[in-house]
Amino acid sequence: MIALRHLLSAALCGLVAIAAPASQAAPAAASSAAQPLVIGETFTLESKVLAETRRINVYLPPGYAKSDAKLPVLYMPDGGVAEDFLHVAGLVQVSVGNETMRPFILVGIENTERRRDMTGATENAKDKTIAPHVGGSALFRKFIRDELMPDIDKRYRTTDETAIVGESLAGLFVVETFFLEPDLFDIYIAIDPSLWWNDHKLVDGAAASLYARPRRAKSLFLASSSEFIGDVDQTKALADVLKADAPAGVNWHYEPMPQEKHATIYQPAALKAFRLMLAPTK
């Protein structure tokens, strides 16, 4: 019995010895108050063309602040923080950092009425039901050309080189701009573009549009997923037109990505496009 009491007493002392440091633990390391995590700049632009205020988000690549160099600009519709701006900015940061892409200033245009701004006129009655307003792409292009681009050129050190990237309806806007106003940008990146719009008339008229008027050398990147509306992949159909009819001044690339769905294609396709179309000069 005495031995048992001694054993229990020793065990109790051991528990106390183990527990004691917890009650006498060192105070936690001091921590500062949380601060905003800043990855870019944001401002608003009062648009007379669109008769509304537009928010613009900007990512400046590493080294911009410590250099006097001018940089090209990559514009992106769907450029809100709650839209595609953050992940595209991340792709730019990583790609510039590992030298698979030239440094670009990224300019994200936050949406107000996305389906209005990204679509051209349509004769298809079903198209007109997707939003209260559609068919505003010409005005949106005018806003970019006459108001946004001059403002960006005043705020930042820019070269004359410009690019645009967009997916889905924004990809439709990219392709439409390539055909209707080809000199607005130098490089066009359209990912799973909604070329079914207006009964795919943009694709049907592509061959004629390629020869509509003289143009400077341009680059066009197209990518399509395994999901498309209708019986024909209109992005592939456009690539077939380019293969047959693209003039020598058009540098184009088509990247089918059947392993991707419409909801998953933006990031992997943009990474491929940046490496191919925005690659460092040799």
VENDAHU-V888868 format. One record per backbone hydrogen bond with DSSP energy under -1.0 kcal/mol. NH is the residue of the N-H (numbers start at 1). CO is the residue of the C=O. Records with the same first field share a line. If there is no record, write none. Layout:
NH->CO / CO
//
This chain:
5->1
6->2
7->3
8->4
9->5
10->6
11->7
12->8
13->9
14->10
15->11
16->12
17->13
18->14
19->15
20->16
23->19
24->20
25->22
41->58
43->56
45->54
47->52
52->47
54->45
56->43
57->108
58->41
59->106
64->61
67->64
71->157
73->161
74->105
75->163
76->107
79->109
83->80
84->78
85->80
88->84
89->85
90->86
91->87
92->88
93->89
94->90
95->91
96->92
97->93
98->94
100->95
101->95
102->278
105->72
106->59
107->74
108->57
109->76
110->55
117->113
118->114
128->124
129->126
130->127
136->116
137->119
140->136
141->137
142->138
143->139
144->140
145->141
146->142
147->143
148->143
149->144
151->147
152->148
153->149
154->150
155->151
156->152
159->71
163->73
164->187
165->75
166->189
168->191
170->167
172->168
173->169
174->170
175->171
176->172
177->173
178->174
179->175
180->176
181->177
184->181
186->162
187->162
188->219
189->164
190->221
191->166
192->223
194->168
195->193
197->194
201->198
204->200
205->201
206->203
209->205
210->206
212->209
218->249
219->186
220->251
221->188
222->253
223->190
224->255
226->260
234->232
237->233
238->234
239->235
240->236
241->237
242->238
243->239
244->240
245->241
246->242
250->247
251->218
253->220
255->222
257->224
260->257
264->261
265->261
269->265
270->266
271->267
272->268
273->269
274->270
275->271
276->272
277->273
278->274
//
